[in-house]
Each structure stands twice: as structure tokens, then as C-alpha cells.
């Protein structure tokens, strides 16, 4: 996957997290548990995509840490 595609997916994931956070703030207690789980999954996906992008941007031929 290209860096541009990763950036698009990251943007989509960020939008999903923001939407779920807004939804959670106005949710009833019955739906809160389901929304929290979905929010947690979306945050994990966002974090994974961010790490992939950060790894792609570090294109140095030698490792930084020894």
C-alpha cells in the first residue's frame, strides 16, 4: 500500500474516531457499551495506521537504534 493510500485510510480512521466520540457523548447508557467497544476498535486501527505511516517515512538505510 502506498503512503498516499495509508494517509487516506488514516484520515478515514480519524474521522470515524471523532464521529464515535461525538456519538458516545450523547448516547444512552444502553448503547454506551457497544459504542465504547467500537470506539476502542477504531482507535486501535488509527494507531496501527499511524505507526505504518511513521515506518514508511523513516526510510534511512541504517537502523537508528543499536
N, C-alpha and C positions, 0 to 999 in steps of 0.2 A: 504494500500500500504506500502510495507516495505521501510526502509531507503535506501536500495540499489536501489530500483526502483525509488524512489524520486531523488536520486543523478543522475541516468541515465537521467531522464526527465529534471533535471536542466541543465545538460551538453548539452542536445539536444537544450534546450531553449537558452542557451548562444551562441551556435553555430549559431542558427537562427538569434539572435540579431546581431551578428558580420557580418553575411552574408548580412543582410539587411542594416547595416550601410555602408558597402562597396558598395553595390548596390546604395544606396542613394547618395553617393559622386560622382558617375559617371552617375546619372540619368538625363534625360532631365526634363525640367520644367513641361511637360505634365504628366509624370509618378511620379513626386516627391510627389504629394499629396497622391496618392494611397500607395506609399512605406512608407511614413511617418505614415499613419494610421496603416499599417501592422506592422511597427516597434514599434509603441506605444502599440499595442496589444501583441506583442512578449515580450516587456519589462515588461508589466503587468503580463504576465504569468510567466516570470522568477522571478519576485519579489514575487509572490504568492508561487512558489515552494521553494524559499529560505526561506520564512517565515515558511513553513511547515517543512522543514528540521531543522530549528532552534528550532522549537517547539518540534520536536522529540528528538533532542539532549538534551534538558532540561528535564531530567527525574527525577528531585528531587521530593520526595513525598509531600513536603510542598511548598506552594507558596512563592516566593521571596518577593513580594510586599504586603504590608498590607494597 
